[in-house]
Amino acid sequence: MAKLKGAIVVNTDRCKGCVLCVSACPQGVIALANRVNVHGYPYVEPAQIDKCTGCTSCAVVCPDGCITVYRKKVEE
Protein backbone atom coordinates (compact mmCIF):
# COMPACT_ATOMS: atom_id res chain seq x y z
CA MET A 1 0.00 0.00 0.00
CA ALA A 2 1.34 3.45 -0.92
CA LYS A 3 1.81 6.08 1.74
CA LEU A 4 1.73 9.83 1.12
CA LYS A 5 4.90 11.76 1.89
CA GLY A 6 4.73 15.52 2.08
CA ALA A 7 7.17 18.36 1.61
CA ILE A 8 6.79 22.10 2.00
CA VAL A 9 8.60 25.02 0.41
CA VAL A 10 8.47 28.41 2.12
CA ASN A 11 8.97 31.62 0.15
CA THR A 12 11.10 33.26 2.84
CA ASP A 13 11.15 36.65 1.13
CA ARG A 14 7.35 36.95 1.47
CA CYS A 15 7.00 35.43 4.95
CA LYS A 16 6.28 37.87 7.79
CA GLY A 17 6.71 35.40 10.63
CA CYS A 18 3.10 35.42 11.84
CA VAL A 19 3.56 31.73 12.90
CA LEU A 20 -0.04 30.78 12.07
CA CYS A 21 1.37 27.84 10.11
CA VAL A 22 3.39 26.69 13.12
CA SER A 23 0.19 26.48 15.17
CA ALA A 24 -1.75 24.83 12.34
CA CYS A 25 0.75 22.05 11.64
CA PRO A 26 -0.44 18.88 13.39
CA GLN A 27 2.96 17.19 12.98
CA GLY A 28 5.13 20.04 14.30
CA VAL A 29 7.10 20.26 11.07
CA ILE A 30 7.44 24.07 10.86
CA ALA A 31 9.46 26.33 13.17
CA LEU A 32 10.44 29.99 13.31
CA ALA A 33 13.99 30.54 12.08
CA ASN A 34 16.59 32.49 14.02
CA ARG A 35 17.29 34.61 10.93
CA VAL A 36 15.43 37.42 9.18
CA ASN A 37 14.52 37.85 5.52
CA VAL A 38 15.36 40.78 3.23
CA HIS A 39 12.49 42.81 4.72
CA GLY A 40 13.67 42.29 8.31
CA TYR A 41 11.02 39.76 9.32
CA PRO A 42 11.81 36.46 11.01
CA TYR A 43 10.50 33.68 8.78
CA VAL A 44 9.40 30.08 9.18
CA GLU A 45 11.20 27.06 7.81
CA PRO A 46 10.65 23.31 7.77
CA ALA A 47 12.39 21.93 10.84
CA GLN A 48 11.39 18.25 10.77
CA ILE A 49 10.58 17.72 7.10
CA ASP A 50 10.51 13.90 7.28
CA LYS A 51 7.40 14.15 9.52
CA CYS A 52 5.41 16.10 6.91
CA THR A 53 2.29 14.28 5.69
CA GLY A 54 1.30 16.89 3.10
CA CYS A 55 -1.95 17.80 4.88
CA THR A 56 -1.79 21.44 3.57
CA SER A 57 -2.95 22.93 6.89
CA CYS A 58 0.00 25.32 6.86
CA ALA A 59 -0.68 26.56 3.33
CA VAL A 60 -4.39 27.07 4.02
CA VAL A 61 -3.83 29.35 7.04
CA CYS A 62 -0.93 31.37 5.54
CA PRO A 63 -2.32 34.87 4.90
CA ASP A 64 0.45 35.74 2.42
CA GLY A 65 0.46 32.48 0.43
CA CYS A 66 4.10 31.78 1.22
CA ILE A 67 3.86 28.01 1.56
CA THR A 68 3.66 25.46 -1.23
CA VAL A 69 2.91 21.85 -0.31
CA TYR A 70 4.00 18.87 -2.39
CA ARG A 71 2.85 15.27 -2.00
CA LYS A 72 4.25 12.09 -3.42
CA LYS A 73 3.39 8.44 -3.00
CA VAL A 74 6.03 6.32 -1.30
CA GLU A 75 5.90 2.54 -1.42
CA GLU A 76 6.38 0.88 1.94
GUTORBA-886457 format. One record per residue: residue number from 1; x, y, z of N, C-alpha, C, O, CB in turn. Coordinates in steps of 0.2 Angstrom, whole numbers. Glycine has a CB too. Example, Ala and Ser with C-alpha at 12.3 -4.5 7.8 and 13.67 -1.06 7.14 Angstrom:
// GUTORBA-886457
{rec 1, {66, -28, 39}, {62, -22, 39}, {66, -16, 39}, {71, -17, 42}, {57, -22, 45}}
{rec 2, {64, -11, 35}, {68, -5, 36}, {64, 0, 39}, {67, 6, 40}, {70, -3, 29}}
***
This chain:
// GUTORBA-886457
{rec 1, {4, -6, 0}, {0, 0, 0}, {4, 6, 0}, {9, 7, 4}, {-5, 0, 6}}
{rec 2, {3, 11, -4}, {7, 17, -5}, {5, 22, 1}, {-1, 22, 3}, {6, 21, -11}}
{rec 3, {10, 25, 3}, {9, 30, 9}, {11, 37, 6}, {15, 38, 2}, {14, 29, 15}}
{rec 4, {7, 42, 8}, {9, 49, 6}, {14, 52, 10}, {14, 52, 16}, {2, 54, 6}}
{rec 5, {19, 55, 6}, {24, 59, 9}, {24, 66, 7}, {23, 67, 1}, {32, 56, 7}}
{rec 6, {24, 71, 12}, {24, 78, 10}, {30, 81, 11}, {35, 79, 14}, {19, 81, 15}}
{rec 7, {30, 87, 8}, {36, 92, 8}, {33, 99, 7}, {29, 100, 3}, {41, 90, 3}}
{rec 8, {36, 104, 11}, {34, 110, 10}, {40, 115, 8}, {46, 113, 9}, {31, 113, 17}}
{rec 9, {38, 120, 4}, {43, 125, 2}, {40, 132, 4}, {35, 134, 3}, {44, 125, -6}}
{rec 10, {44, 136, 8}, {42, 142, 11}, {46, 148, 7}, {52, 147, 6}, {44, 143, 18}}
{rec 11, {42, 152, 4}, {45, 158, 1}, {47, 163, 6}, {43, 167, 9}, {40, 161, -4}}
{rec 12, {53, 163, 8}, {56, 166, 14}, {55, 174, 13}, {55, 178, 18}, {63, 164, 16}}
{rec 13, {56, 176, 7}, {56, 183, 6}, {49, 186, 7}, {48, 192, 9}, {58, 185, -2}}
{rec 14, {44, 182, 6}, {37, 185, 7}, {34, 184, 14}, {30, 187, 17}, {32, 182, 3}}
{rec 15, {37, 179, 18}, {35, 177, 25}, {36, 183, 30}, {41, 186, 30}, {39, 171, 27}}
{rec 16, {31, 184, 34}, {31, 189, 39}, {32, 187, 46}, {32, 190, 51}, {25, 194, 38}}
{rec 17, {33, 180, 47}, {34, 177, 53}, {28, 177, 58}, {28, 178, 64}, {39, 180, 56}}
{rec 18, {22, 177, 55}, {15, 177, 59}, {15, 171, 63}, {11, 171, 68}, {9, 178, 55}}
{rec 19, {18, 165, 61}, {18, 159, 65}, {11, 155, 65}, {10, 151, 69}, {21, 159, 71}}
{rec 20, {6, 157, 61}, {0, 154, 60}, {1, 147, 58}, {-3, 142, 60}, {-5, 158, 56}}
{rec 21, {5, 146, 53}, {7, 139, 51}, {10, 135, 56}, {9, 129, 56}, {11, 140, 45}}
{rec 22, {14, 137, 60}, {17, 133, 66}, {11, 131, 70}, {12, 125, 72}, {22, 138, 70}}
{rec 23, {7, 135, 72}, {1, 132, 76}, {-4, 127, 72}, {-6, 123, 75}, {-3, 138, 78}}
{rec 24, {-4, 128, 66}, {-9, 124, 62}, {-6, 117, 60}, {-10, 113, 59}, {-11, 128, 55}}
{rec 25, {1, 117, 60}, {4, 110, 58}, {3, 105, 64}, {5, 106, 69}, {11, 111, 57}}
{rec 26, {-1, 100, 62}, {-2, 94, 67}, {4, 90, 68}, {4, 87, 74}, {-8, 90, 65}}
{rec 27, {9, 90, 64}, {15, 86, 65}, {21, 90, 68}, {26, 87, 70}, {17, 83, 58}}
{rec 28, {20, 96, 69}, {26, 100, 71}, {32, 101, 67}, {37, 101, 69}, {28, 97, 78}}
{rec 29, {30, 101, 60}, {36, 101, 55}, {39, 108, 55}, {45, 109, 53}, {33, 99, 49}}
{rec 30, {35, 114, 56}, {37, 120, 54}, {39, 124, 61}, {36, 123, 66}, {32, 124, 51}}
{rec 31, {45, 128, 60}, {47, 132, 66}, {50, 139, 64}, {51, 139, 58}, {53, 128, 69}}
{rec 32, {50, 143, 68}, {52, 150, 67}, {60, 150, 66}, {63, 147, 71}, {50, 155, 72}}
{rec 33, {63, 153, 61}, {70, 153, 60}, {73, 158, 65}, {70, 163, 67}, {72, 154, 53}}
{rec 34, {79, 157, 66}, {83, 162, 70}, {86, 168, 66}, {90, 172, 68}, {89, 159, 74}}
{rec 35, {84, 168, 59}, {86, 173, 55}, {81, 177, 52}, {75, 176, 53}, {90, 170, 49}}
{rec 36, {82, 183, 49}, {77, 187, 46}, {78, 187, 38}, {83, 186, 36}, {78, 194, 49}}
{rec 37, {72, 189, 35}, {73, 189, 28}, {75, 196, 25}, {77, 200, 29}, {66, 187, 25}}
{rec 38, {74, 198, 19}, {77, 204, 16}, {73, 210, 19}, {75, 216, 18}, {77, 204, 9}}
{rec 39, {67, 209, 21}, {62, 214, 24}, {63, 215, 31}, {60, 219, 34}, {55, 213, 22}}
{rec 40, {67, 211, 34}, {68, 211, 42}, {64, 207, 46}, {64, 208, 52}, {68, 219, 43}}
{rec 41, {60, 203, 43}, {55, 199, 47}, {58, 192, 48}, {62, 189, 44}, {48, 198, 43}}
{rec 42, {57, 189, 54}, {59, 182, 55}, {54, 178, 51}, {48, 180, 50}, {59, 180, 63}}
{rec 43, {57, 173, 48}, {53, 168, 44}, {52, 161, 46}, {56, 159, 51}, {55, 169, 37}}
{rec 44, {48, 157, 44}, {47, 150, 46}, {51, 146, 41}, {52, 148, 35}, {40, 148, 46}}
{rec 45, {53, 140, 43}, {56, 135, 39}, {54, 128, 41}, {52, 127, 47}, {64, 136, 39}}
{rec 46, {55, 123, 37}, {53, 117, 39}, {59, 114, 43}, {65, 114, 42}, {53, 112, 33}}
{rec 47, {57, 112, 49}, {62, 110, 54}, {63, 102, 54}, {68, 99, 55}, {60, 112, 61}}
{rec 48, {57, 99, 54}, {57, 91, 54}, {53, 89, 48}, {48, 86, 48}, {54, 89, 60}}
{rec 49, {56, 90, 42}, {53, 89, 36}, {51, 81, 34}, {46, 80, 31}, {57, 91, 30}}
{rec 50, {54, 77, 37}, {53, 69, 36}, {46, 68, 40}, {43, 62, 39}, {58, 65, 39}}
{rec 51, {43, 72, 44}, {37, 71, 48}, {31, 74, 44}, {25, 72, 45}, {37, 74, 55}}
{rec 52, {32, 77, 38}, {27, 80, 35}, {23, 75, 31}, {25, 71, 28}, {30, 85, 29}}
{rec 53, {16, 76, 32}, {11, 71, 28}, {8, 75, 22}, {5, 71, 19}, {6, 69, 33}}
{rec 54, {9, 81, 21}, {6, 84, 15}, {-1, 86, 17}, {-5, 87, 12}, {7, 80, 9}}
{rec 55, {-3, 88, 23}, {-10, 89, 24}, {-12, 96, 22}, {-18, 97, 22}, {-11, 89, 32}}
{rec 56, {-8, 100, 20}, {-9, 107, 18}, {-12, 112, 23}, {-14, 117, 21}, {-14, 107, 12}}
{rec 57, {-12, 110, 29}, {-15, 115, 34}, {-11, 121, 35}, {-14, 127, 36}, {-15, 111, 41}}
{rec 58, {-4, 121, 34}, {0, 127, 34}, {-1, 131, 28}, {-2, 137, 29}, {7, 125, 34}}
{rec 59, {-2, 129, 23}, {-3, 133, 17}, {-10, 136, 17}, {-11, 142, 14}, {-3, 129, 10}}
{rec 60, {-15, 133, 20}, {-22, 135, 20}, {-22, 141, 25}, {-26, 146, 23}, {-27, 130, 23}}
{rec 61, {-19, 141, 30}, {-19, 147, 35}, {-14, 153, 34}, {-15, 158, 37}, {-18, 144, 42}}
{rec 62, {-10, 152, 29}, {-5, 157, 28}, {-8, 163, 24}, {-11, 162, 19}, {1, 154, 23}}
{rec 63, {-8, 169, 27}, {-12, 174, 24}, {-8, 177, 18}, {-11, 181, 14}, {-12, 180, 30}}
{rec 64, {-2, 176, 18}, {2, 179, 12}, {4, 174, 7}, {7, 175, 2}, {9, 182, 15}}
{rec 65, {1, 168, 7}, {2, 162, 2}, {10, 161, 1}, {12, 160, -5}, {-1, 165, -4}}
{rec 66, {13, 160, 6}, {21, 159, 6}, {22, 152, 6}, {28, 150, 4}, {24, 162, 12}}
{rec 67, {18, 147, 7}, {19, 140, 8}, {16, 136, 2}, {10, 137, 1}, {17, 137, 15}}
{rec 68, {20, 132, -1}, {18, 127, -6}, {19, 120, -3}, {25, 119, -1}, {22, 128, -13}}
{rec 69, {14, 116, -4}, {15, 109, -2}, {15, 104, -7}, {11, 105, -12}, {8, 108, 3}}
{rec 70, {19, 100, -7}, {20, 94, -12}, {19, 88, -9}, {20, 87, -3}, {27, 94, -15}}
{rec 71, {15, 83, -12}, {14, 76, -10}, {17, 71, -15}, {16, 72, -21}, {7, 75, -9}}
{rec 72, {19, 66, -13}, {21, 60, -17}, {20, 54, -14}, {20, 53, -8}, {29, 61, -19}}
{rec 73, {18, 49, -18}, {17, 42, -15}, {24, 39, -14}, {28, 39, -18}, {12, 38, -20}}
{rec 74, {24, 35, -8}, {30, 32, -6}, {28, 24, -5}, {23, 23, -1}, {34, 35, 0}}
{rec 75, {31, 20, -8}, {30, 13, -7}, {33, 11, -1}, {39, 12, 1}, {32, 8, -13}}
{rec 76, {29, 7, 3}, {32, 4, 10}, {36, -2, 9}, {38, -5, 14}, {26, 3, 15}}
***
